[in-house]
Amino acid sequence: MKVAVVGASGAVGQEFLQVLEERNFPLDELVLFGSARSAGKVYKFKGDDLVVKELKHNDDFKDIDIALTSAGGGISKEFADTITKHGAIMIDNSSAFRMDEDVPLVVPEVNAEDCKNAPRKIIANPNCTTIQMVVALKALENISHIKRVHISSYQSASGAGASGMEELLAQIKAFANDDELKVEAFAHQLLMNVIPHIDVFTDNGYTKEEMKMYNETKKIMHSDIEVSATTVRVPVLRAHSEAIWAETEVPVSPEEFRAECDKTNGITVIDKPEENQYPMPFNLAGEDDVFVGRIRKDISNPNGIAFWCVSDQIKKGAALNAVQIAEYMIAEGLVK
């Protein structure tokens, strides 16, 4: 098994290396690719030094079985044919192919079997906020069909990649030293602020990030579910949080939902409000699961239930989800 990581120097690329090593992924060789600027950089993997190769339109992917790509949508579109032309499976972390009808959009805990129909040899990794939400929603859907969801996200600086995290840390240091705070990665200063604006605004008043949640949830869950989202950037370094209100066809009790979450792969329940125990990003950065808590009836809707969930955006929201897709494909014999 020969695996490539494209975009190896980025935050998700680095997370790929860590996740592959943590999970002892069954590979014989790992090849790293990046931009001309990243080419030549050296990274450790299982004690070995791996040198980043420049991504080019050539035959470097001829012997690659799986390519984990996280270099941005433009690069993914430009190099998709180069990566897949010799048979490699491209598991792409960008938004480039997510809504293409002939590209499955996969969260393994929800719709792993969609991997079996990938005619272009491309599988898309969903948006990070969508991933953690649908893992939790799948548990609820197992009890009763979900009609609609309202969701407010509280997204960490890591959602903007390494530059976002670096900017927040730099602002903390600058504030402590009474220096000028620089703003480049986000529309406004993030430190001591919340920004109700992630990605660009569309004609309907929602941002592209919010519309991703609307469209991707339907595709992943194969459902007529309606989703209305407000996505917010908060001064947290890593791990996203979401407040979710869901309406089901028949009433679901908090006890039923909690029990279903407890037995669902990929979910950990932290729900003891009387002891001040609930999921928080500070405690859960670097963890694999989606963490669910604050489970309660929606007092405004007899068929409604409300809950809170937290998950690491770089890990489950990106690298881990892609690696889990690869693991499923190997287990099912879907890799050449």
WOSUL-V919301 format. One record per backbone hydrogen bond with DSSP energy under -1.0 kcal/mol. CO is the residue of the C=O (numbers start at 1). NH is the residue of the N-H. If there is no record, write none. Layout:
BEGIN
co: <CO/CO>
nh: <NH/NH>
END
This chain:
BEGIN
co: <1/1/2/2/3/4/5/6/7/10/11/12/13/14/15/16/17/18/19/20/21/25/29/31/32/33/33/34/35/38/41/43/45/48/50/52/53/56/59/61/65/66/67/68/69/72/73/74/75/76/79/80/81/84/89/90/91/92/97/100/104/107/107/111/112/113/114/118/121/123/124/127/128/129/130/131/132/133/134/136/137/138/140/140/145/147/148/149/150/151/152/154/155/156/157/158/161/162/163/164/165/166/167/168/169/170/171/172/173/174/175/190/195/195/200/202/206/207/208/209/210/211/212/213/214/215/216/217/218/226/228/230/232/233/234/236/240/241/242/243/244/245/246/247/247/253/254/255/256/257/258/259/261/264/266/268/272/272/273/277/280/281/284/290/291/292/293/296/298/301/303/304/305/306/307/308/309/310/311/312/314/315/315/318/319/320/321/322/323/324/325/326/327/328/329/330>
nh: <28/29/65/66/31/68/33/70/10/14/15/16/17/18/19/20/21/22/23/25/24/27/3/5/53/7/8/55/39/41/52/50/48/45/43/40/34/58/62/64/89/4/91/6/93/76/77/78/79/80/83/84/85/87/67/123/69/125/100/103/124/110/111/114/115/116/117/121/90/92/106/131/132/133/134/135/136/137/138/140/141/142/143/144/249/226/247/228/245/230/243/241/234/159/160/161/165/166/167/168/169/170/171/172/173/174/175/176/177/179/178/193/197/233/208/205/202/211/212/213/214/215/216/217/218/219/220/221/223/149/151/153/155/195/236/157/311/154/309/152/307/150/305/147/148/257/258/259/260/261/262/263/264/267/290/292/275/277/276/272/284/285/287/268/310/270/308/306/301/304/248/298/246/296/244/293/242/291/240/317/319/318/320/322/323/324/325/326/327/328/329/330/331/332/334/333>
END
